[in-house]
Amino acid sequence: MEQPTFSKGLEGVVAASSDICNIDGNAGKLYYRGYSIEDLARHSSFEEVTFLLLNEHLPTKTELEDFQGKMRKSRALNPEIREMIRNFPAEGKPMELLQAVISYLSGYVEHKIQHSAFCDCRITLHQVVQLASVVATYQRLKEGKEYVEPDPTLSHGGNFLYMMRGKKPEDYEDRIMDVCLLLHAEHGFNASTFTARVVASTVSTCYSSISAAIGALSGPLHGGANEEVLKMLDKIGSVKKVDGWFAKAIENKQKIMGYGHRVYKTKDPRAVIIEGFLKELSEKKNDFRDYDILKKLEAKALEVLSTKDNPVYPNVDFFSGSVFKLLGIPPYLFTPIFAIGRVPGWLAHILEQRKDNRLYRPKSLYHGPDPRPYVLTEDR
Ligand SMILES: CC(C)(COP(=O)(O)OP(=O)(O)OC[C@H]1O[C@@H](n2cnc3c(N)ncnc32)[C@H](O)[C@@H]1OP(=O)(O)O)[C@@H](O)C(=O)NCCC(=O)NCCS
């Protein structure tokens, strides 16, 4: 009999076929349903990309207006959810709060639809929309301030900033935040998306799939490298110290945070776009510390790390932490923001899984003891 093959971490294993996301790691290209991330960042919005991911085509003007209206109507948090956030333990992690809220939301399905794995979860979009409101409200309450009602005139990203700060963002901040979310909306069969699909394959609900995906994203090997980049920047301190810090890091075989990627073998296309945002924000806020250090670090890394057998380049996290920092977002919210952005991608995969479902059930190689007799307690 043919021996089953084993690939640690399922590396190189094809686990499904999908129409959602195409990544060309060698060319540094990323497409959502065939549209390049550059085109989407230039012309689209988080709401339109959500429609695209969930409905497989770009919306007409009327479809977009309807969809936007529906998403914006779903932003407000009902009093029970606000209380849940208020009562969340001070030491609790916001990712755990998000997981809990998603499960709780399933009890608040609108339109009295029979909530099940067979319902069309595009009818209520609160499981996509409200993550942003929850994270913003978490921060408001943590600062001892009051809940802010959403503003339907703002983009999804802009409204997040508004509900968090209690003050309308500038137009450029609204756009940058919205596009940053769009850039995180989908990325193929990563760990959290795979988790969402595994749970969906049991014919569970989209709420339990998304909650499980949030759990997978909360691990440091998946989300959170941009937080580490900020710590690295603080350690370096100033652009003058980059040379010395980098030489020591290379000598100690230390990894440069925000560098390297399993899939991309060149600069991550999202990093290219986010770098532009960091430059723009640094100019607007007249604060170039992070931008200058990161560009100097990138130049040093290009000399040394791109000439190796396994060259590494900046990934999406290299510039994003500094962008979020300049938008006034504390580092412990960076991974929750990743979840806010990624939730349409998870839902698109859940819907795709349901279309042609087969329960995921891989095998493992057994290396345990041979069959042995049970020994009674008094004889052990
Ligand atoms: C993302 C990451 C886990 C990918 O890992 P991977 O595909 O398994 O790549 P490997 O760890 O096998 O690295 C391949 C080579 O590049 C080097 N390398 C990888 N990431 C590096 C980094 N950030 N800085 C310096 N060297 C790096 C490795 O040391 C290795 O060198 P070698 O061939 O001389 O041994 C890894 O690059 C990393 O830890 N990056 C830093 C954290 C980060 O930014 N994570 C966010 C990812 S979106």
The ligand as an ORCA input file, in Angstrom:
! r2SCAN-3c Opt
* xyz 0 1
  C       7.732     35.404      8.277
  C       8.761     34.336      8.554
  C       8.261     33.465      9.725
  C       8.903     33.476      7.288
  O       9.704     32.438      7.596
  P      10.177     31.298      6.572
  O       9.486     31.387      5.278
  O      10.059     30.053      7.315
  O      11.639     31.705      6.296
  P      12.856     31.148      7.110
  O      12.662     31.444      8.561
  O      13.069     29.728      6.692
  O      14.018     32.064      6.552
  C      14.723     31.865      5.351
  C      16.064     32.583      5.506
  O      15.829     34.006      5.632
  C      16.288     34.469      6.898
  N      15.291     35.374      7.420
  C      13.950     35.161      7.415
  N      13.314     36.195      7.972
  C      14.289     37.071      8.318
  C      14.237     38.317      8.950
  N      13.071     38.852      9.326
  N      15.395     38.953      9.179
  C      16.564     38.403      8.812
  N      16.674     37.223      8.206
  C      15.536     36.561      7.963
  C      16.384     33.236      7.766
  O      17.332     33.400      8.797
  C      16.818     32.196      6.760
  O      18.190     32.373      6.500
  P      19.138     31.129      6.174
  O      18.602     30.557      4.891
  O      20.485     31.747      6.059
  O      18.979     30.199      7.333
  C      10.140     34.949      8.903
  O      10.617     35.652      7.788
  C      10.082     35.836     10.128
  O      10.150     35.345     11.244
  N       9.983     37.201      9.943
  C       9.976     38.132     11.029
  C       8.581     38.247     11.638
  C       7.585     38.892     10.708
  O       7.810     39.961     10.153
  N       6.418     38.239     10.573
  C       5.314     38.747      9.770
  C       5.088     37.920      8.551
  S       3.815     38.621      7.548
*
